[in-house]
Amino acid sequence: MLRALAVDDEEPALAELLYLLRADPRVRSAEGATDANEALRRIGRALEDGPGGDGAIDVLFLDIQMAGLTGLDVARLLAGFARPPLVVFVTAHEDFAVKAFDLKAVDYVLKPVRRERLAEAVSRVAERVVSAPPPATVTDRIPVELGGITRLVAISDITYAEAQGDYARLHTEDGVSHLVRIPLSTLEERWQELGFVRVHRSHLVALHRIDELRLDGGGMTVRVGMAEIAVSRRHASRVRELLMRRPS
């Protein structure tokens, strides 16, 4: 049962697409957004809540030519997330198909949307969802090696993680660090539901451990305890949005 978000800035087209999606028995829920910014906000909340959350999204049915950010822009932004929803483009224009599939689109449906063609796209999405590996189980501790002894460190004690090749160095609140043989990208995927956010290609930070956000000369840094960590341009808007929504 798929959870869908349809995005189109033309309300009649959006209403028709939602009608067809909701009529498909494989679609558990279908909600609509009339612009890319609204869609990105909903996706951000869905990813924070995790795959079992009330607002979870399995697939985007995404128009391409919209005011402001285009559907292609949205797909490029989603590529930066660890577990983004699948994307089906729904458009009146044939010209963007190559770019769409370069961005890992599941399907490319032309308007006006025919029921049979949309059902085919839903089938392709359902196959992908069923065949996707289940998310890794997150435990509250991580094993680390120290002097030949394996210790279990509470993830809640970790303030940030730093990439060191195929390893990651975990920094804890008491100032101790541990080197683990796990890539930072893997930790990002496993710990996103625990409130860790990627701020740079080499740093993953516990959101609730950020004490200060600083803008200086067009750059951004966050302070975590005594450490100041640069935020890359790619991740800056996401970090700022999450901090603004963080409960005080």
Order of alpha helices (4+ residues) and beta strands (2+ residues): beta-alpha-beta-alpha-beta-alpha-beta-alpha-beta-alpha-beta-beta-beta-beta-beta-alpha-beta-beta-beta-beta-beta-alpha
